[in-house]
């Protein structure tokens, strides 16, 4: 039993002239991992390469210690995959679809029916099992997609934007389901551009930006007592430079700064420096070691 969910070594992938992944080197432990980045950051491409749906242009990957290039059948026998886009047969009932999905994973007919029933109950679709998938709401379709990804009891499941298109109530229900998967012995890799979703469900994070690794590590949420996070209405580069001249340590990402000032009152320093530079504050709050903080801190690729 390996302790690693997946690895990528010098991984690169291009779609013609468009490079989606750039020399990615990362090793991720088993557990609950968030794959974070804006749309187009390379999250879906990385998942598809790991699962053998796409061949890497350069480099190699492994999943659960197995080589994605040479042991793909073995990998697919122990993983599940919930794609981002539509994938459901709309003319089938939820029960028929889940039985079919379980059967294709190798479960005998009786076991497939029982497993389908159990999983539909788990995801809250037990009363809808005989409805056609085409009649499902968006939230119900997302839960059906999750159900097919776990119906064969995989060791590891990849969930690509599982909360996409959901209203707040549906999002909460999906995140609760994802958080519960660990109690069934299923490790999770969740791809999302919503930082709060990842913080709520995951213990480890891989951050991507334009196909390049920004940061990977454990997720923490402790308050950093010596720092504030500041958002401005304009480019704060001049303010950041002035803050550094006054003895502060500053990290910048776009119009946001994380400012540390151990020599005095950091709030007063930010206020006075902003005023002297004719700046406009949009938000000023204590910084934390959250994913939002990490994105600001790791403004340049690793």
Buried (B, 14 or more C-beta within 10 A) or exposed (E): EBEEBBBBBEBBBBEEEEBBBBBBEBBBBBBBBBBBBEEBBBBBBBBBBBBBBBEBBEBBBBBBBBBBEEBBEBBBBBBBBBBBEEEBEEEBBBBBBBBBBBBEBEBEEEEBBEBBBBBBEBBBBBEBBEBBBEEBEEBBBBBBBBBBBBBBBBBBBBBBBBBBEBEEEBBEBBBEBBBEBBEEEBBBBBBBBBBEBBBBBBBBBBBBBBBBBBBBEEBBEEEBEEBBBBBBEEEBEEBBBBBEEBEBEBBBBEBBBBBBBEEEEBBEBBBBBBEEBEBEBEEBEEBBBBBBBBBBBBBEBE
